[in-house]
Amino acid sequence: MSFVEPFVASFIASLTGWGIVLAILTAIELANPHERHSLAGRASGVAYWGLLTLSGAALATGMQLAWAALGLAPLVTLPVLRAVSWAGWLAVPVAVIAGALFHDFVFYWFHRAQHRWLWRWHAVHHSIEELNAVNSYHHLSEGLFSLVLVTIPTTLIVADTGPAVPIATLLIWLHVVWIHSPTRLHAGPLRCVLADNRFHRIHHSLEERHFDRNFGAFTTLWDRLFGTCHMPAPGEWPAVGLAEVRQPATLADWWTLPARYRAATQPLARPAMPAEAASHTVPAHSLPA
């Protein structure tokens, strides 16, 4: 099978879907802002998203062709749809939610692995100071890490959620981006189960007490279960970013930030550190493992 045709189809579908998601959430942010961001900052985010969509389509197409050539199929199929068939017409949305919970469980542990072993690459995402829909980008390498640690496992163990529903996919994409959005629109009391922008804001916080908290992207369940939950107080909206490096200003900055981050956090090659410098050392949370 040719690589070009499925790649082009995948790229156009992804670009269209993400374009709709980013446009909707940017409009909501501008209409109901919690904080205001520059248009120039958003423009650079659009450029990064374009490259991420291109590389993501290439990785997805390559994996699909490899799976087809090897004749690989899911090793385990979780019979979610059959298990909730009693719900009648609600069975499909319930099954989709169950599938999202399973995917978020895998993502939760991948996200913790990023903070433990892949931090300087993931730090690109955490370096963002104007965090919004288009500025929720990652480093280009993250697609490869996600393919190996999330996509491949979830294609070998899948949840039977019935036929794909495009609107469900769009809603899930909207949610993934909305949790980074500086809008006053939030989940309110539903935050006890549903991760929202106030819950995820804690994960990006500059405050040390928030470090390594709120890893889940879809639900708060896994953070509650595994002891990494910090439920934001009313009005809690911390500043975000990293003390060690600034967010990328150019494509070159974006690409080289993992190397610059590593250089910025290397121990000084001298026997003792002056007292005035000691107070500016990088928090242990931020040091690569």
Buried (B, 14 or more C-beta within 10 A) or exposed (E): EEEEEBBEEBBEBBBEBBBEBBEBBBEBBBEEBBEEBEEEBBEBBBBBBBBBBBBBBBBBBBBBBEBEEEEEEBEEEBEBBEBBEEEEEEBBBBBBBBBBBBBBBBBBBBBBBBBEEBBBBBBBBBBBBBBBBBBBBBBBBBBBBBBEBBBEBBBEEBBBBBEEEEEBEBBBBBBBBBBBBBBBBBBEEEBEEBBBBBBBBBBBBBEEEBBEBBBBBBBBBBBBEEEBBBBBEEEBBEEBBBEBBBBBEEEEBBBBBBEBBBEBBEEEEEEEEEEEEEEEBBEEEBBBE
